[in-house]
Amino acid sequence: CEEARRNVRRNRGRRIDVACSGPEGIDGRFDVVVANLSAPLLSDCRRALLCRLAAGGTLVLAGLLAPQARRVGTTFAPLRQLAERRERGWVALSLRSDARSGDAA
């Protein structure tokens, strides 16, 4: 968490909150939710992450091993995939919620 906070300061982020708890401990809905967790943890946190995503928001799932990316992406259906970034065996997925509901849980 401290490294994330340093990066926010370094990039002069003013509208970024870094939470060091699980998604269950966070109130509100957000336009962008980033979760850098292993595939099993992302699956376990699915409902809580989706409940934090605002209608039309973007969910970024990072920290995925390449062979797990497709399975994790389908776990978060009905979000639609916007982008996928691969680097040295790691994958990050950007997914978008329906602009009407935001709650795909």
MOLIN-V988631 format. One record per residue. N is the residue number from 1. RES is the residue in one small letter. SS is DSSP state (helix for helix, strand for strand, loop for the rest). PSI is psi in degrees with one decimal (* if undefined). D_FIRST is the distance of its C-alpha to the first C-alpha in whole Angstrom. Layout:
n = [N,N]
res = [RES,RES]
ss = [SS,SS]
psi = [PSI,PSI]
d_first = [D_FIRST,D_FIRST]
This chain:
n = [1,2,3,4,5,6,7,8,9,10,11,12,13,14,15,16,17,18,19,20,21,22,23,24,25,26,27,28,29,30,31,32,33,34,35,36,37,38,39,40,41,42,43,44,45,46,47,48,49,50,51,52,53,54,55,56,57,58,59,60,61,62,63,64,65,66,67,68,69,70,71,72,73,74,75,76,77,78,79,80,81,82,83,84,85,86,87,88,89,90,91,92,93,94,95,96,97,98,99,100,101,102,103,104,105]
res = [c,e,e,a,r,r,n,v,r,r,n,r,g,r,r,i,d,v,a,c,s,g,p,e,g,i,d,g,r,f,d,v,v,v,a,n,l,s,a,p,l,l,s,d,c,r,r,a,l,l,c,r,l,a,a,g,g,t,l,v,l,a,g,l,l,a,p,q,a,r,r,v,g,t,t,f,a,p,l,r,q,l,a,e,r,r,e,r,g,w,v,a,l,s,l,r,s,d,a,r,s,g,d,a,a]
ss = [loop,helix,helix,helix,helix,helix,helix,helix,helix,helix,loop,loop,loop,loop,loop,loop,loop,loop,loop,loop,loop,loop,helix,helix,helix,loop,loop,loop,loop,strand,strand,strand,strand,strand,strand,strand,loop,loop,helix,helix,helix,helix,helix,helix,loop,helix,helix,helix,helix,helix,helix,helix,strand,strand,strand,strand,strand,strand,strand,strand,strand,strand,strand,strand,strand,helix,helix,helix,helix,helix,helix,helix,helix,helix,helix,loop,loop,loop,loop,strand,strand,strand,strand,strand,strand,strand,strand,loop,loop,strand,strand,strand,strand,strand,strand,strand,loop,loop,loop,loop,loop,loop,loop,loop,loop]
psi = [-40.2,-37.9,-40.7,-41.5,-40.5,-41.5,-38.3,-47.2,-43.5,-35.7,10.6,38.7,129.2,-22.2,33.6,125.7,135.0,121.7,134.8,23.5,174.9,166.0,-20.9,-26.9,8.4,133.1,149.7,174.6,147.4,149.7,-32.9,129.2,128.3,129.0,114.7,85.0,165.0,160.2,-46.0,-39.1,-38.8,-42.8,-42.3,-33.9,5.6,-58.1,-45.8,-40.0,-45.2,-33.6,-19.5,-8.5,125.0,157.9,128.9,7.5,168.9,132.1,122.1,120.0,116.9,168.4,20.4,137.7,142.7,-44.4,-15.1,-13.8,-46.8,-45.1,-43.3,-41.9,-42.5,-27.2,-30.4,15.6,143.4,17.6,145.2,144.0,129.2,-41.6,159.7,130.8,129.2,136.7,118.1,45.9,-2.9,151.3,143.0,134.5,138.3,123.3,151.1,138.0,162.9,133.9,-17.8,-41.9,-48.7,-17.8,91.5,5.9,*]
d_first = [0,4,5,5,6,9,10,11,13,14,15,16,15,16,16,13,11,7,7,6,10,12,14,17,15,15,18,20,20,18,20,17,15,13,12,11,13,16,19,20,17,17,21,20,18,21,22,19,18,21,22,19,20,23,26,26,23,21,19,17,16,15,15,19,21,24,27,24,24,27,27,23,25,28,26,24,28,29,27,28,27,26,25,24,23,23,22,23,24,20,21,19,21,21,23,25,26,29,30,32,30,26,26,27,26]
